[in-house]
C-alpha cells in the first residue's frame, strides 16, 4: 500500500463521517435553539405583553416536554427505528419552530415551545443512538468527542446569534431560523443515515411514560409558580403531592418491568449516584444563568439583545474549551477528582458572578472575569 493510499479516506470512512456530522448537527440544533431564545426573551415579553412567569414558560415548556419524553423517545427510536425517529423529530421541531415564530400570544408561544420539546426529545435520543450504532471501540470515543465539540460550538454561538438576529430582524427570527436548517438536516439525514433498531426492544411502556411525564409536569409547575403563589398555598401543595405520588408510581411500575426505561440498580452504585447529583447541582446552581443573565443585562442595565448576547460569551466559551482540557486531565486524574474540581470551580465562580452583577457599572468588562470562572470543568 502506497503512502497516498494510506492517507486517502475510504468510502466507509467518508460515510461514517457524514453520519457523525449529520447526527452532531441535529443535536446541536437543540442547544443552539435554547441559547438563541435565552437572549431574545425580553424582546418577546415586550412584544407579546407577557409577564415574567409567562416568559419563564417559554423556557420551561420546552424543557418540560423534552425531559418528560426523553425516556419514551429513546424507547420509540429503539423499537421503530433511529432514522425514522430522527426524521420525525426534525419535522416536529421544524413545524414547532415556525409556529413559535408566528405566535401572536404568550400562550400560543408556550404551546409551540412545548411541541418543540417533543421534537427535541426525539432528536437527541435518536442522534446518540445513530452514533452509537455507527461507531464502536476507540472510534466511538472519538465520535462522541466530536459530537461534544459541535454542541460546545452551538452553546458558544447561540447567544451571539440570538442577539444579532433579534437586533436586526426581531425575536421571531430566533425561531424561524430553525426552519431552513431543519429542512436541510431532514434531507441530509434521509440520505446519509441508515436505519437501525434494537431488535430486543419491547413495546412502549405507556404506563411508565404517563406517570413520569405527569409527575414531572406537576413538579415543574409547582416550582415555577411557587414564589408567586406562595409555597404553602393549596395549589402548590397539591401539585407537589401529586408529583410525589406519580413519580413514586413510576418507580413501582418500572421495578416490575423486564426492560425498564430506567435501570434503578444504577442508583446503588455510589459513583453513578454521586455524578448524577453533582450534575444536578451544577445545573441548578450555574447553568440557570443562561436564562437569567440575559434578562438582567437587558432589563436592569438596558443592554440591546446583540450586546447582551456578546456579553454572554465569557459564560458560554468555557463550555466549549474546557471539555478538551478535561479530556487531557482524565488521563492523569480520576473522574472523582475532576468532578470535585469542577464543582469547586463553580462554587467559587457563582458568588463571584453574583457580586459582579451587583457591582456592575454597565460595561461588559465588569462581568467578564467572574462569569468566566463560573463555568465548571465538564468531563
Backbone torsions as a table, in degrees:
resi	resn	phi	psi	omega
1	UNK	NA	128.3	-178.9
2	UNK	-77.4	167.0	178.5
3	UNK	-61.6	-39.4	-179.9
4	UNK	-64.0	-41.7	180.0
5	UNK	-63.9	-38.7	-179.4
6	UNK	-65.1	-32.5	-175.5
7	UNK	-87.5	-13.6	-179.2
8	UNK	-79.6	122.6	-179.4
9	UNK	-65.5	140.8	178.7
10	UNK	-75.6	164.1	177.8
11	UNK	-62.1	-36.6	178.9
12	UNK	-66.6	-38.5	178.1
13	UNK	-65.0	-41.3	177.9
14	UNK	-65.5	-39.8	178.9
15	UNK	-63.7	-43.3	180.0
16	UNK	-64.2	-40.4	179.0
17	UNK	-65.5	-37.5	177.6
18	UNK	-62.3	-41.3	177.4
19	UNK	-64.3	-45.4	-179.6
20	UNK	-62.0	-46.0	-178.8
21	UNK	-63.4	-43.0	179.5
22	UNK	-64.3	-47.8	-179.8
23	UNK	-63.3	-37.2	179.7
24	UNK	-68.1	-40.5	179.1
25	UNK	-68.2	-35.2	176.6
26	UNK	-61.9	-45.6	178.2
27	UNK	-66.9	-38.3	-179.2
28	UNK	-64.9	-28.7	178.8
29	UNK	-59.5	-35.0	179.7
30	UNK	-65.8	-48.1	-179.0
31	UNK	-69.2	-38.5	178.9
32	UNK	-60.7	-43.3	-179.0
33	UNK	-64.0	-42.4	-178.7
34	UNK	-62.1	-41.3	-176.6
35	UNK	-80.6	-31.4	174.6
36	UNK	-63.1	-43.9	-176.5
37	UNK	-65.1	-37.2	-176.0
38	UNK	-57.5	-40.8	-178.6
39	UNK	-73.7	-25.0	-175.8
40	UNK	-88.7	-4.8	-173.3
41	UNK	-57.9	-46.8	179.7
42	UNK	-59.9	-38.6	178.3
43	UNK	-65.5	-38.2	176.4
44	UNK	-61.9	-45.7	-177.7
45	UNK	-60.6	-43.0	-180.0
46	UNK	-68.2	-41.1	-176.9
47	UNK	-67.7	-39.8	-175.6
48	UNK	-98.2	-1.8	-177.5
49	UNK	63.4	37.7	-175.0
50	UNK	-89.0	149.4	175.1
51	UNK	-80.8	171.3	179.3
52	UNK	-61.9	-41.1	179.6
53	UNK	-63.0	-41.6	178.6
54	UNK	-64.2	-36.9	177.5
55	UNK	-70.3	-34.1	173.3
56	UNK	-55.8	-38.1	-178.1
57	UNK	-69.6	-20.0	174.9
58	UNK	-60.3	-38.0	176.2
59	UNK	-84.3	-46.7	-173.0
60	UNK	-68.0	-37.2	179.5
61	UNK	-62.0	-38.1	178.0
62	UNK	-67.8	-49.5	-177.2
63	UNK	-66.9	-36.1	-177.2
64	UNK	-61.9	-54.5	-179.2
65	UNK	-68.2	-34.4	178.1
66	UNK	-61.1	-50.7	-177.9
67	UNK	-70.4	-40.5	-175.9
68	UNK	-66.4	-31.3	-174.9
69	UNK	-103.3	3.4	-176.7
70	UNK	-60.5	-46.2	179.8
71	UNK	-65.7	-43.2	179.9
72	UNK	-65.4	-38.3	179.8
73	UNK	-64.2	-38.5	177.0
74	UNK	-63.9	-41.6	177.8
75	UNK	-64.4	-40.9	179.3
76	UNK	-62.7	-44.3	-179.1
77	UNK	-63.9	-41.0	179.5
78	UNK	-64.0	-38.8	-174.6
79	UNK	-81.8	-43.6	-171.9
80	UNK	-104.2	-9.4	176.4
81	UNK	121.4	132.2	-177.4
82	UNK	-71.4	-38.2	178.1
83	UNK	-64.6	-44.7	178.4
84	UNK	-59.4	-43.2	179.4
85	UNK	-64.1	-38.9	178.1
86	UNK	-62.9	-48.0	-178.9
87	UNK	-65.0	-41.7	178.3
88	UNK	-64.2	-42.7	178.6
89	UNK	-61.6	-39.8	179.1
90	UNK	-66.4	-38.4	178.0
91	UNK	-64.2	-48.7	-178.9
92	UNK	-62.4	-45.6	-177.7
93	UNK	-64.8	-42.0	-177.9
94	UNK	-68.6	-45.3	178.1
95	UNK	-62.4	-43.2	179.5
96	UNK	-63.8	-37.3	177.6
97	UNK	-62.3	-41.0	177.6
98	UNK	-63.7	-41.7	178.6
99	UNK	-64.3	-38.2	176.6
100	UNK	-61.7	-44.3	-178.1
101	UNK	-67.4	-24.2	-179.1
102	UNK	-100.1	3.9	-175.6
103	UNK	-61.4	139.9	179.5
104	UNK	-111.1	-0.1	178.5
105	UNK	-151.2	161.7	179.0
106	UNK	-63.1	-37.3	179.9
107	UNK	-62.8	-46.9	178.9
108	UNK	-62.0	-41.0	179.4
109	UNK	-62.8	-44.4	-177.9
110	UNK	-67.4	-37.1	177.1
111	UNK	-65.9	-40.4	177.7
112	UNK	-66.6	-36.0	177.1
113	UNK	-64.7	-37.6	176.6
114	UNK	-62.4	-40.7	177.3
115	UNK	-64.8	-37.3	175.2
116	UNK	-58.2	-41.4	179.4
117	UNK	-61.8	-35.2	176.1
118	UNK	-61.3	-47.9	178.2
119	UNK	-62.8	-39.4	-179.3
120	UNK	-64.0	-37.3	179.6
121	UNK	-63.9	-39.4	176.6
122	UNK	-67.1	-40.4	-176.3
123	UNK	-66.3	-45.6	-175.9
124	UNK	-66.5	-50.0	-177.6
125	UNK	-64.9	-42.0	-178.1
126	UNK	-68.7	-41.4	-178.0
127	UNK	-65.7	-39.6	177.0
128	UNK	-65.2	-40.1	178.4
129	UNK	-66.1	-36.1	177.2
130	UNK	-62.0	-45.6	178.6
131	UNK	-64.2	-44.0	-178.8
132	UNK	-61.8	-34.4	179.9
133	UNK	-76.3	-34.7	-174.0
134	UNK	-81.2	-24.1	-174.6
135	UNK	-124.9	153.4	178.7
136	UNK	-145.0	156.1	175.4
137	UNK	62.1	-141.6	-179.4
138	UNK	-59.0	-32.0	178.4
139	UNK	-61.1	-36.3	-178.9
140	UNK	-66.3	-41.5	178.5
141	UNK	-61.3	-43.1	178.0
142	UNK	-65.3	-36.7	179.7
143	UNK	-64.5	-42.7	179.5
144	UNK	-68.5	-31.1	175.7
145	UNK	-65.3	-41.4	177.2
146	UNK	-64.8	-43.1	177.7
147	UNK	-58.6	-44.1	178.9
148	UNK	-64.9	-36.8	178.3
149	UNK	-65.4	-39.3	178.3
150	UNK	-63.6	-40.7	177.1
151	UNK	-64.9	-37.3	178.0
152	UNK	-62.8	-40.3	177.9
153	UNK	-64.2	-40.3	179.1
154	UNK	-64.1	-41.2	179.0
155	UNK	-64.8	-41.4	-178.5
156	UNK	-70.2	-42.7	-175.8
157	UNK	-81.2	-19.0	-176.7
158	UNK	-57.5	-52.6	-178.8
159	UNK	-59.6	-41.6	179.5
160	UNK	-66.5	-46.9	-179.9
161	UNK	-61.1	-43.0	179.2
162	UNK	-63.9	-41.2	179.7
163	UNK	-66.1	-43.6	-179.7
164	UNK	-65.8	-45.1	179.6
165	UNK	-61.1	-43.0	-178.9
166	UNK	-66.0	-41.1	179.5
167	UNK	-66.1	-44.0	-173.5
168	UNK	-83.7	-40.0	-170.9
169	UNK	-122.5	-11.3	-177.4
170	UNK	103.1	160.4	-173.3
171	UNK	-64.5	-25.1	-177.1
172	UNK	-61.3	-28.9	-179.1
173	UNK	-75.4	-11.0	171.4
174	UNK	-65.0	-25.5	175.8
175	UNK	-98.5	-42.8	-175.3
176	UNK	-65.3	-23.8	178.1
177	UNK	-63.8	-22.5	179.1
178	UNK	-71.0	-21.3	-174.7
179	UNK	-65.4	-55.6	178.0
180	UNK	-64.5	-34.2	178.0
181	UNK	-65.0	-43.8	179.7
182	UNK	-63.0	-40.6	178.3
183	UNK	-63.8	-44.4	-180.0
184	UNK	-62.9	-42.7	179.0
185	UNK	-68.1	-34.3	177.8
186	UNK	-61.8	-47.5	-180.0
187	UNK	-62.9	-44.3	-179.1
188	UNK	-64.7	-45.1	-179.8
189	UNK	-63.1	-38.2	179.3
190	UNK	-63.0	-29.4	-177.3
191	UNK	-87.1	-45.4	-167.1
192	UNK	-97.0	-24.3	-176.1
193	UNK	-89.4	128.9	175.4
194	UNK	-88.6	147.3	-179.1
195	UNK	-71.4	142.3	176.6
196	UNK	-149.4	152.4	-178.8
197	UNK	-142.5	162.2	168.7
198	UNK	-97.5	107.3	-173.5
199	UNK	-71.2	-11.1	176.5
200	UNK	-93.9	-2.1	-178.9
201	UNK	-65.7	136.9	179.2
202	UNK	-95.9	-176.5	179.7
203	UNK	-63.3	161.1	179.6
204	UNK	-63.2	138.4	179.1
205	UNK	-85.2	83.1	-173.7
206	UNK	-64.8	-39.4	179.6
207	UNK	-65.3	-42.3	177.8
208	UNK	-64.4	-42.2	178.8
209	UNK	-61.1	-46.1	-177.3
210	UNK	-65.8	-44.8	-178.3
211	UNK	-68.1	-41.1	180.0
212	UNK	-68.3	-47.0	-177.5
213	UNK	-63.6	-46.1	-178.9
214	UNK	-67.0	-40.4	178.8
215	UNK	-64.5	-42.7	178.7
216	UNK	-66.7	-38.1	178.3
217	UNK	-59.9	-47.6	-179.4
218	UNK	-64.2	-38.1	179.8
219	UNK	-64.6	-48.4	179.7
220	UNK	-64.5	-40.0	179.1
221	UNK	-60.0	-42.3	178.3
222	UNK	-66.0	-43.0	-178.7
223	UNK	-64.7	-36.6	-178.9
224	UNK	-70.6	-42.5	-175.1
225	UNK	-92.5	-3.5	-174.6
226	UNK	-58.7	-45.2	-178.0
227	UNK	-68.5	-40.1	-176.5
228	UNK	-76.2	-38.2	-178.0
229	UNK	-89.3	-25.1	-175.6
230	UNK	102.2	130.0	-173.5
231	UNK	-68.7	-19.5	-179.7
232	UNK	-96.6	2.0	-178.6
233	UNK	-72.2	157.4	-177.0
234	UNK	-61.1	-38.9	-177.6
235	UNK	-60.7	-41.6	-178.8
236	UNK	-74.8	-39.7	-178.1
237	UNK	-62.5	-45.3	-177.9
238	UNK	-69.6	-30.7	175.8
239	UNK	-65.8	-44.4	178.7
240	UNK	-65.1	-40.6	179.0
241	UNK	-65.3	-42.9	177.9
242	UNK	-63.4	-39.9	178.2
243	UNK	-62.6	-44.2	179.7
244	UNK	-62.3	-42.8	-179.2
245	UNK	-65.4	-44.4	-177.6
246	UNK	-69.7	-39.9	179.2
247	UNK	-69.8	-33.1	173.6
248	UNK	-65.0	-41.6	177.3
249	UNK	-62.6	-37.2	178.0
250	UNK	-61.1	-45.3	178.8
251	UNK	-60.5	-44.8	-179.9
252	UNK	-62.0	-41.2	179.7
253	UNK	-64.7	-44.7	-176.2
254	UNK	-69.4	-31.5	178.7
255	UNK	-65.5	-20.5	179.9
256	UNK	-92.1	-7.9	-176.8
257	UNK	-83.1	144.8	174.7
258	UNK	-71.2	-38.9	176.7
259	UNK	-126.7	81.3	-176.3
260	UNK	-69.8	156.7	176.1
261	UNK	-66.4	-30.4	177.6
262	UNK	-123.6	125.0	176.5
263	UNK	-86.1	97.6	-175.5
264	UNK	-69.5	-11.5	175.3
265	UNK	-63.9	-24.7	178.5
266	UNK	-61.7	-31.1	-177.4
267	UNK	-73.2	-7.7	173.8
268	UNK	-81.9	-11.5	179.6
269	UNK	-90.9	116.9	-177.5
270	UNK	-56.8	-36.5	-178.2
271	UNK	-64.5	-47.0	179.3
272	UNK	-63.6	-45.4	-178.1
273	UNK	-63.7	-42.6	179.5
274	UNK	-64.6	-42.0	179.4
275	UNK	-64.6	-41.6	179.8
276	UNK	-63.9	-43.7	179.5
277	UNK	-66.1	-37.4	179.8
278	UNK	-64.6	-44.3	179.9
279	UNK	-68.9	-33.3	175.5
280	UNK	-65.1	-41.7	177.6
281	UNK	-64.7	-40.6	177.7
282	UNK	-63.3	-43.7	-178.8
283	UNK	-62.0	-43.1	-179.0
284	UNK	-75.3	-26.4	-175.5
285	UNK	-96.0	-26.3	-174.6
286	UNK	-131.1	-41.5	-175.9
287	UNK	-62.2	-27.6	-179.7
288	UNK	-63.9	-15.7	178.9
289	UNK	-63.2	-23.6	177.2
290	UNK	-61.4	-31.1	178.1
291	UNK	-84.2	-43.9	-170.7
292	UNK	-82.2	-38.1	-175.2
293	UNK	-60.7	-44.3	177.2
294	UNK	-61.4	-34.8	177.0
295	UNK	-64.6	-44.2	-179.6
296	UNK	-64.9	-46.8	-177.0
297	UNK	-62.6	-36.1	-178.1
298	UNK	-87.0	-42.5	-176.0
299	UNK	-81.3	-37.4	-176.6
300	UNK	-90.7	-33.4	-174.4
301	UNK	-115.2	1.2	173.2
302	UNK	72.5	23.1	177.8
303	UNK	-66.4	141.8	168.0
304	UNK	-71.2	155.9	-178.3
305	UNK	-54.2	-42.4	-179.5
306	UNK	-64.3	-40.3	179.4
307	UNK	-68.2	-38.4	177.6
308	UNK	-65.1	-39.7	177.2
309	UNK	-63.1	-42.1	177.9
310	UNK	-65.1	-37.0	179.6
311	UNK	-68.8	-18.8	178.3
312	UNK	-81.8	-11.9	-176.3
313	UNK	-58.2	-42.9	178.7
314	UNK	-60.3	-23.4	175.3
315	UNK	-80.5	-40.0	-174.3
316	UNK	-82.4	-33.2	-173.5
317	UNK	-59.2	-43.0	178.0
318	UNK	-61.3	-25.7	177.3
319	UNK	-64.7	-25.2	176.7
320	UNK	-87.6	-37.1	-173.4
321	UNK	-84.4	-40.9	-171.1
322	UNK	-70.4	-26.2	174.2
323	UNK	-58.3	-33.6	177.3
324	UNK	-67.8	-41.1	175.8
325	UNK	-63.3	-42.7	-180.0
326	UNK	-62.7	-37.1	179.1
327	UNK	-62.8	-38.5	177.5
328	UNK	-69.9	-41.6	179.7
329	UNK	-67.1	-27.4	-177.9
330	UNK	-65.0	-20.2	178.0
331	UNK	-78.2	-15.5	-177.6
332	UNK	-115.9	-23.4	-176.5
333	UNK	-127.3	156.3	-179.1
334	UNK	-73.7	160.7	176.5
335	UNK	-60.7	-35.4	179.2
336	UNK	-63.2	-41.4	179.2
337	UNK	-64.3	-44.7	-178.8
338	UNK	-67.1	-38.3	178.8
339	UNK	-65.3	-41.0	177.3
340	UNK	-63.6	-41.9	177.7
341	UNK	-61.5	-43.0	179.7
342	UNK	-62.8	-44.2	179.7
343	UNK	-67.3	-37.1	178.0
344	UNK	-65.3	-38.9	177.2
345	UNK	-62.4	-43.3	177.8
346	UNK	-63.8	-41.0	-180.0
347	UNK	-61.1	-37.8	178.0
348	UNK	-75.0	-38.9	-173.6
349	UNK	-77.1	-32.8	-175.5
350	UNK	-64.5	-51.6	176.5
351	UNK	-65.4	-29.5	175.7
352	UNK	-64.3	-38.9	176.6
353	UNK	-64.4	-43.3	179.0
354	UNK	-60.6	-43.1	178.9
355	UNK	-65.8	-38.5	179.2
356	UNK	-64.9	-40.5	178.2
357	UNK	-65.6	-40.7	-178.8
358	UNK	-63.9	-40.0	-176.9
359	UNK	-96.8	12.8	-174.3
360	UNK	-63.4	137.3	-179.2
361	UNK	-104.9	5.0	176.5
362	UNK	104.1	-2.5	179.1
363	UNK	-106.1	146.6	-179.2
364	UNK	-58.3	-36.1	-175.5
365	UNK	-61.0	-25.9	-178.7
366	UNK	-68.5	-19.9	-177.8
367	UNK	-106.9	-13.9	-171.9
368	UNK	-58.3	-52.3	-174.7
369	UNK	-61.7	-44.4	-175.7
370	UNK	-69.6	-36.8	-178.9
371	UNK	-72.0	-31.7	-176.7
372	UNK	-64.5	-37.5	-178.3
373	UNK	-87.8	-1.4	-179.5
374	UNK	-81.1	-6.1	-177.1
375	UNK	-98.9	126.7	-176.0
376	UNK	-75.7	159.2	170.2
377	UNK	-76.6	114.4	-175.4
378	UNK	-102.6	122.5	-176.7
379	UNK	-119.3	NA	NA
